């Protein structure tokens, strides 16, 4: 109560008068800073929330990728194992190799660009993801059917003898 020596509870007033500006600052009569320039509870919680979101987004961006040695120059499949119009899933390398046309070989990351599930062995020039139904073109990795909207990551390959080699 005013006049009894105790400070008034201004929490409701501060909440109704505080707004976040477009530049991220705080506008209004209430202050997010505590006494003596020390950050207040709201400011600390806001910064913590932004930090947590940043960490979460960084983790999402990795797509489950892990550091692995370069595959450049390594044979990843035999040409005889990759049928025309189909392909071969190389699970341990998380790659999929396709042969969309006779003598044309392509390779892509086997991680679906929607949620990171491993795609299935290609058939009928389509790379399918069983998790959510996305489909990708075997010649380009482009999404033909969602929910994925981004193409599979292409891996440059070439044929050397009877092997398909990462270029």
C-alpha positions as CSV (number, residue, x, y, z in Angstrom):
1,X,0.0,0.0,0.0
2,X,1.2,3.5,-0.8
3,X,2.5,5.4,2.3
4,X,3.1,2.3,4.5
5,X,6.9,2.3,3.8
6,X,6.8,-0.7,1.5
7,X,7.5,-0.4,-2.2
8,X,4.5,-0.7,-4.5
9,X,4.2,-3.7,-6.8
10,X,4.7,-2.2,-10.2
11,X,5.0,-5.5,-12.1
12,X,1.6,-5.2,-13.8
13,X,2.3,-1.6,-14.7
14,X,5.7,-2.5,-16.2
15,X,4.3,-5.4,-18.2
16,X,1.6,-3.3,-19.8
17,X,3.9,-0.4,-20.6
18,X,6.9,-2.4,-22.0
19,X,7.2,-3.2,-25.7
20,X,10.0,-4.6,-27.7
21,X,11.2,-2.3,-30.5
22,X,12.1,-3.5,-34.0
23,X,15.8,-3.1,-33.1
24,X,15.5,-5.5,-30.2
25,X,15.5,-2.7,-27.6
26,X,12.9,-2.2,-24.9
27,X,10.5,0.8,-25.0
28,X,8.2,2.1,-22.4
29,X,8.1,3.3,-18.8
30,X,9.2,0.0,-17.2
31,X,12.8,-0.9,-17.3
32,X,14.2,-4.4,-17.9
33,X,17.3,-3.4,-15.9
34,X,17.5,-3.9,-12.2
35,X,18.9,-1.4,-9.8
36,X,22.4,0.0,-10.4
37,X,22.6,-1.0,-14.1
38,X,22.5,-4.8,-13.3
39,X,20.5,-6.8,-15.8
40,X,17.0,-7.6,-14.6
41,X,15.3,-11.0,-14.7
42,X,13.6,-10.4,-18.0
43,X,16.8,-9.3,-19.7
44,X,18.7,-12.3,-18.4
45,X,15.9,-14.7,-19.4
46,X,15.7,-13.1,-22.8
47,X,19.4,-13.5,-23.5
48,X,19.3,-17.1,-22.2
49,X,16.4,-17.8,-24.5
50,X,18.2,-16.4,-27.5
51,X,21.3,-18.5,-26.7
52,X,19.3,-21.7,-26.3
53,X,17.6,-21.1,-29.7
54,X,20.9,-20.4,-31.3
55,X,22.4,-23.6,-30.1
56,X,19.2,-25.5,-31.2
57,X,19.3,-24.0,-34.6
58,X,23.0,-24.8,-35.0
59,X,22.3,-28.4,-34.1
60,X,19.5,-28.5,-36.7
61,X,21.8,-27.2,-39.3
62,X,24.2,-30.1,-39.1
63,X,21.7,-32.5,-40.4
64,X,23.3,-35.2,-38.4
65,X,26.5,-34.9,-40.4
66,X,29.6,-36.1,-38.8
67,X,33.2,-35.4,-39.8
68,X,34.5,-38.2,-42.0
69,X,37.6,-38.6,-44.1
70,X,37.6,-37.4,-47.6
71,X,36.2,-39.9,-50.1
72,X,38.0,-38.3,-53.0
73,X,39.6,-40.9,-55.2
74,X,37.8,-43.8,-53.5
75,X,35.8,-46.4,-55.3
76,X,32.3,-46.3,-53.8
77,X,30.5,-48.8,-56.0
78,X,31.0,-51.1,-59.0
79,X,29.2,-50.1,-62.2
80,X,27.7,-53.6,-62.5
81,X,26.0,-53.0,-59.1
82,X,24.1,-49.9,-60.2
83,X,21.2,-50.7,-62.6
84,X,19.9,-48.3,-65.3
85,X,16.9,-46.4,-63.9
86,X,17.9,-47.5,-60.4
87,X,20.7,-47.3,-58.0
88,X,22.5,-48.5,-55.0
89,X,22.4,-47.3,-51.4
90,X,25.8,-47.3,-49.7
91,X,24.7,-47.2,-46.1
92,X,28.0,-47.1,-44.4
93,X,29.0,-44.0,-46.4
94,X,25.5,-42.6,-46.3
95,X,25.5,-42.2,-50.1
96,X,23.2,-43.2,-52.9
97,X,24.5,-43.9,-56.4
98,X,22.2,-43.8,-59.4
99,X,22.4,-44.6,-63.2
100,X,19.5,-42.5,-64.6
101,X,20.7,-43.3,-68.2
102,X,23.0,-46.0,-69.6
103,X,26.6,-45.1,-68.7
104,X,25.6,-41.9,-66.7
105,X,26.3,-42.2,-62.9
106,X,25.3,-39.8,-60.2
107,X,25.9,-39.8,-56.5
108,X,24.1,-38.0,-53.7
109,X,24.0,-37.8,-49.9
110,X,21.5,-40.5,-48.7
111,X,20.2,-38.1,-46.0
112,X,16.7,-36.7,-46.9
113,X,16.7,-32.9,-46.8
114,X,13.4,-32.9,-44.9
115,X,14.4,-34.5,-41.6
116,X,17.6,-36.4,-42.3
117,X,16.2,-39.9,-42.7
118,X,18.2,-42.2,-44.9
119,X,16.6,-42.6,-48.4
120,X,15.8,-46.0,-50.0
121,X,17.5,-47.7,-52.9
122,X,16.5,-45.9,-56.1
123,X,13.9,-47.4,-58.4
124,X,12.3,-46.1,-61.6
125,X,14.6,-43.1,-61.5
126,X,13.2,-42.0,-58.2
127,X,15.0,-41.8,-54.8
128,X,12.3,-42.2,-52.1
129,X,12.4,-41.4,-48.4
130,X,10.1,-43.8,-46.5
131,X,10.0,-41.6,-43.4
132,X,7.7,-38.8,-44.8
133,X,7.2,-39.7,-48.5
134,X,9.6,-37.3,-50.1
135,X,10.8,-38.2,-53.6
136,X,13.9,-37.0,-55.5
137,X,14.9,-37.2,-59.2
138,X,17.7,-39.8,-59.7
139,X,19.4,-37.6,-62.3
140,X,19.6,-34.4,-60.3
141,X,18.6,-35.1,-56.7
142,X,15.9,-32.4,-57.0
143,X,12.8,-32.9,-55.0
144,X,9.8,-34.2,-57.0
145,X,7.4,-34.6,-54.1
146,X,7.5,-33.1,-50.6
147,X,7.6,-32.5,-47.8
148,X,11.3,-32.0,-48.8
149,X,11.9,-28.8,-50.7
150,X,15.7,-28.9,-51.1
151,X,17.7,-31.2,-53.3
152,X,19.9,-34.0,-52.1
153,X,23.5,-33.0,-51.8
154,X,25.3,-34.0,-55.0
155,X,28.6,-35.8,-54.9
156,X,30.8,-35.6,-58.0
157,X,31.8,-39.0,-59.4
158,X,33.5,-40.5,-62.4
159,X,34.0,-44.0,-63.8
160,X,37.4,-45.6,-63.7
161,X,37.5,-49.1,-65.1
162,X,34.5,-50.9,-63.5
163,X,34.4,-48.6,-60.4
164,X,32.5,-45.5,-59.6
165,X,35.0,-43.1,-58.0
166,X,34.4,-39.9,-56.0
167,X,35.9,-37.1,-58.2
